[in-house]
Amino acid sequence: MSIFDRIFAASAVKTAMVARENALPGRDTLMPLREKNLVTGHPMRGQSDAAGGFGPNGIGDWGPDRQAVVLAGGCFWGIEEIFWQQPGVYTTAVGYAGGYTPNPTYEEVCTAQTGHTEAVLVVFDPEETSLKRLIEVFFTSHDPTQEMRQGNDVGTQYRSAVYGLDDEATRLAVETAQRYGPTLADAGYGPITTEVLSLADAGDGHFYYAEDVHQQYLFKNPNGYRCHVSTGLAFPA
């Protein structure tokens, strides 16, 4: 097998979604999480319940005055940076979602054997911004037509996804994609391949927080890697 054949074979494995029964087993232990986001100064996980758990999706309770959405648009370092800068965003955190392996490590996610995509939890104040606005920013901050990659980053962990916490969020994401699709098509891009699901229906329904080294990575390493394969196309008025 030539070097090119080996590269192609490795790429093919990385871009194939693992079946639930074949996913890595993971672990029951939660990833340690710093109390507060280094940029916003706010918690990265919502309140626990009476039993000390964080609800069926792992993000806790953010109360009646805040909403949340999970967004995946390639390497999570850069996507988190984009969203912590958005007006009305209360906090952000990076993690893994859409897969089957409980509490995975970054190295496990990189094998494409967990099913997870690199994702960002965005918690916001709906009095200061809207989910519609944040999803528009999301679609214009990466190339949503590349399926299992963003630029040179190839694999299921780099797929584009919107995981809403209710039916209204998924409906809005679908509508936003439908509005942006013609703009992309007119510029010669293919169809939007973004995975739009309720978080509850994405893999095992959990958002798993990533290791501390990845949280607010570009705040700690301002010259670090950013992979924004943005189309440069504005969202239609």
C-alpha angles and dihedrals in degrees: 000000000000123000088254091052090050092050092049092047092050090048092050091053092048093052097048116093112238117236116246092244092053098047121116113271098237120185144272096237116100118233110257109257129200112237097240141028109253093224105039098030090224130117118274094210127050127235119300123236127247091277093052095253128128101227130263093301099046099237099098130223117314095185130234096298099060136055132199140205133180116227130186122190107151127291105022095217094073097036091055090051091053093053101043085061095055117106112250096024110132099189145338137205135179124231148127128286142160095048141091110239111100116231095351126191122235090249091054092049089052090061091065087230097111099057091227127135122212102259142180126219109217118193116188145173108246089205090064103035138000137238088238091058093047093050090050089053089048095054093048095046096067141014105272092188098068098083109195097018148042111212110303092351104097128184145070090282089068098053119126116250144162115201111187126195095225142020092264091059094051091046091051092048091052092048092048091051090050091053094048096043097079091051089055093044092051088055093051100261124136127243122301110265097187113143107234115191143135107267087238089061097043110099108303092347097250137120107212116201115236127232118289092250089067098046110104087347095167092050088057093038107031093177092050130123120298121182106187106156089183118175090219089229117136121227111260117258 
